[in-house]
Amino acid sequence: MTELGGGEMVKQNKLMSMREAIEEFVKDGDTVYIGGFIRQDAFSAVHEIIRQGKKDLTISSAVGVLFPDMLAGAGCMKKVITAYGSNPMPRPAHAFKRALEEGMPRKVEIEDHSVLSLSLAYFAGALDLPFIGCQTIMGSGMQAGDPSAESRFKIIESPFDGRKVCLVPPIKHDVGILQVQRADSSGNGQSWGVMGDTVYGINSCKKVILCVEEVVDKDLIRSDPNRTVIPGIKVNAVVEEPWGCHPFFMPGYYDIDWDYLVYYEQATRTKQGFEEYLNRWVYGVKDRKQYMKLVGEEIMQKLAVGKRMSGSVNYGRYNPWEVYLA
């Protein structure tokens, strides 16, 4: 433990298993942010949520690709806040579609946004703002045609120039789940690639489960501070979970598994097929290691991306305090 200003104590080693993290920090009825933005989606965490039978969750994600389908089909999700939910294949997200159209296994409510309006809502939540102004959805069917939009968006005249502006309220989350490339045991998490809404989304959460491809030494984190997307002070649990994003990809670690996505689309076309999928790939395994054994070593080698290193920069050793302490 280490002490912050004001006497607050911060745990230095936050490593735990996925089962322990989901059990302790995700509660029934929570609003859960899942980061990723069309890659780095924390499927291992989603599978554990399903295994533990969490229910009445509101799932929040600017780009809800595939994992809302799984959570809807498993009956864990009562509401989704998103700009869109889809199957990355040119096919419907079958379980999500059944939940929306047939209430099977339960009805799911949708809070609709554009990618930008939702990203701005996360920004306002992360900075604890009362609202944020934008023009991204003004005049759209989303703002003008949806009666429920009146509770999400307000149109006012700007006090500066009189132009109309749309106000978006903040979105804050009970818990956030994000898979990143690396972190230290205190939860200082680093990521690279297309970040989308992720930085503000994960920082708008009261509690954070950080899933990582690898846990590294603190000195490595300190050597490249600009890649840190969330500080350890905001992280409650660090879960070392290699291949946690499969079948999606993790920049620098593995590629997207298109063959698996074809299989998933075909397997989940019916309710019975979806249940058989869960029995094999979620309920039938106890953790990610067993899941990846089902995927197989040959496919893992095929998805490996090799190395293409980024250039290094010089941060120097200059310490401005040395001037005053000399």
Helices and strands as residue ranges (DSSP letters): E 2-3, E 9-10, H 18-25, E 31-34, H 43-51, E 57-65, H 67-73, E 77-86, H 94-102, E 109-112, H 115-126, E 132-134, H 141-144, G 147-151, E 154-157, E 164-168, E 173-183, E 189-190, H 198-202, E 205-215, H 218-223, G 225-227, E 228-230, G 232-234, E 237-240, H 258-267, H 271-281, H 288-295, H 297-303, H 321-325
